[in-house]
Amino acid sequence: MPLLSIVIPAYNEEARILPTLQQVTRYLADQPYPWEIIVANDGSTDATSRLVAEFARANPAVTLLDLPHRGKGGAVRDGMLHAQGSWRFLCDADLSMPIEHLERFLVPELSQYDIIIGSREAPGARRYNEPARRHLMGRVFNRMARLFAVRGIRDTQCGFKCFCAEAASALFPLQRTQGFGFDIEILFMAQHLGMRLVEVPIDWYYMSHSKVRPLHDSVAMARDILRVRWLAFRGAYGKLSPSAYSRASKNSKEEP
């Protein structure tokens, strides 16, 4: 049983998936704990699937999960539910956070938290090369998210998050959002279930070939916020209260 699962959603990432896998596996090879990597291929139409399959044949700890194209949210959901680790780390395929920052999520003093969120806005975080317009749109969306769905989280959309196994098993079967707005849905449910969330600062490098389309995806994610509130009102997530979630042992989680 791995201590850490890294889930990498990928859609048409043939240009950078191999460098990302090489960097991540090199880093993990030097760590003292067992690990696995799951690449959740979101129905790519390029060579992503073939490249990952070839890499996995030479690296048994890497698994390719071939999926129909539904959106990033759907790929993350299936990857998280396929993972076996005590901790399950969501990692963007562009590796815009240095993989060495993974250690910030796995320090023993954070082991009591259910979800550890990489943040580009927490004190000590640094952003590099991000266009001002992109940053402004992100801040406007985050303000909306905090107002209507997720309280107190400075950066809901960063693509680097770590879930304990119990949190992942409780949240992802309930997920309905297939697109980029899935983070809001997951964090909304987590807060209503009484899970403990914490943000950790990271260095983040803007990648010019990002799959995010700022205006189009911001509008779509705004719709997702309203949809999450509507689904919760209709009871689509079941009973979202602290009594519906329990972590088997708050003080005995494995630590690296």
N, C-alpha and C positions, 0 to 999 in steps of 0.2 A: 504494500500500500504506500503510495508516494505521500510525502508530507506536503509537497507543493505541486499543483497543476497550473500550467500556464496555458490560457486559452487565447488563441490569436484568430479573430475573425478576418477573413480575407476575401476580397472581391476584385478580380483582375489585377493581381499584385505580382505579375511575373517579373517586373523590373526590380522589385526589392524584397520579395519573400525569401530568397536564398540568403542574401546578406543579413537579413533579420534573423533567420534561423541559425546561421553560423555564429552571429554575435551572442545570441541567447544561449545556445548550447555550449559555447566556449566558457561563458560565465558560469553556467550551472555545473559544468564538469568540475569546477574547483570548489563547489559547495559541499558541506558535510552531510547533507540530507538527500533522501531519494526524491526524484522529481519526474514529471512527465510534461510533454508539450502536446497540445491538441490544436491543430490548425483546422478551423471550421470554415471550409471553402463554400462560400455563398453562391454556388452556381456560376463560377467564373467561366467566361467564354474564351479566355486566353490560355496560356500554358501553366497557370498557377497549380492546378491539380497535378499535372504530370511532374512538375518540378518538386512539389512537396512529396509526392509518392516516391520519387527517386531518392530524395534526401532521407525519407523515413526508412527505406530499405537498408541504408547504411547506418541509421541511428535508431535503434529499437525503442528508445524512449519517446520518439516522435510518432504521433498518430495523425493521419489525414482523415477528416470527417467530411465526405462529399455530400453536399446538400443541394436541394433546389434553390434557385434564387428567390429570396423573399425580402431581403434587407438585412442590415447589420444586426438589428435586434433579434431576428430569428436565428441568425448564425450564432450569436452570443448565447442565446437560450439553449440551443442544442449542444453547444460546446460545454457549457457549464454543467448540464445534466449528464453529459458523457464522462466528465472528469471524476476522478477518484480521490483526489488529494484532500487532506485535512484543511488546506488553504487553497483557494482557487483564484488565480490572478488573471484579470482581464488585461490584455496587452495589445495595443494597436499595432497593425502590421507595419506601419511606417517607422516604428521605434523612435518616436519623437521625444520620448524620455530616455535618457541613458539607462541601459539595463542595470548598471551598477546601483542605481537608485532603488532597485528592488529591495535591498537590505533595509531601507527605511520603513518598509511595510511589515517586516518580519522581526522587528526588535521585540524582546520579551515583554516590555512594558505595554505594548499594544495588543497583547494576546487576549485581553479580556474584551476587546471590541469585536463586534460581529462583521462590520464592514469598514475597511480602511480605504479612504478615498484619496487618490493622488490629486493634488490641487495646484493650479497655476496662480491662485489668488491668496493662498495662506501666507502668513508672514514667513519670509525666507525663501519663497518661490521666486524663480526667475524665468522670464520669457525671452526668447531670442528670435529676431527676424520676423516677427509677426506684423503684418500690415495694420495700421491704426484702424482702418475701417472694419477689418475682421475682428479686432479686439473689441471695438465699440459695440458691434452687433452681438458679440458673445455676452457682453455685460448687460445689454438690454434684455436679452433672452433670460439670463440668469435672474435678473430682477423680477421678471414675470414668473419664472419658476418658483422663486422664493415667496412671492406674493400669493400664488394660487395653489401650489402643490407641495413644495419641499422647504421646510423651515430651516434657516440657519446655515445652509451649505453654500459656501462661497463659489464653488466650482462643481456644478452637477455634471458637466459634459466631458470632463477630461477622460480620455480613453484608458486610464490605468487605475484599476480598482481591485481590491483584494477582499474576498468573501470567505468566512469560515464555512466549512462543509454544511453545517446545520442551516445557516442563513441561505446558502445557495439552494439547498434542497427545499426550503420553505418558499422561496421567492420565485424561482424561475419556472416552476410548473404553473404558476398563476399569471405569468407574463402574457400580455395580449398584443403589445406593440411590436411591430416587425421592423420599423425604421429606426432613425437616429434618436427618436424620442424615448427609446426604451429606458434610458438611464433615469429619467424623471419617474416613470412608472415603478421601477424597481425601488428607488429611494423613497418614493411616496408610500409604498406598501411597507417598506422596512421601518419607517418612522411610526406608522400606525400600529405595527406589530411590537413596538417597543424595543426594537433592536438598537444596539449602541453603535453609533457612527462617529468616525473621527477623520479629519483631513490631515494629510501630511504634505509639506511643501516639496515640490519637485522642480528641476530644471526642465523646461519644455522648449523644443526647437520647432518653429514653424516649417512645415514641408510644403514646398510650392506645388507639389503634385497631389495634395490632399484630395480625397474623394468628397469632402464636404463642400457643398455649394452654399455659401453663406446666406444669400437671400432666400433661395428656394427652400433650403433645409430649415432655416429659421422659421419660415411660415408653417412648414409641415410640423415642426416640433411644437410650435404654438398651438396648433390644432390638437396635437397629441396631449398637451397639458389639459385642455378642456375635455378631451375624450376620457382621460384617466379619471377626472373628477366625476364624469357622467357614469362611467363603468362602476366606480366605487359606490355612487348613489344607488345604482341598480342592484348592487350586491354581487357583481360579477367576480369579485375577488374573495367572496366568502366573508368570514368573520375576521375583520382586521382590527384586532385589539391585542394588547400585551398578553392576555391570557391564552391566546391562540398560538403563541410561539414560546418555546423553551429551549435553551441550549443545554445539552445533557450535563455538561460539567463546566461551569463558568471558570473554574480555576485549574482545570487539568488538561487544557488544550496542548497539543504537541507544540514545541517551539524549536526552531532551528538551533 
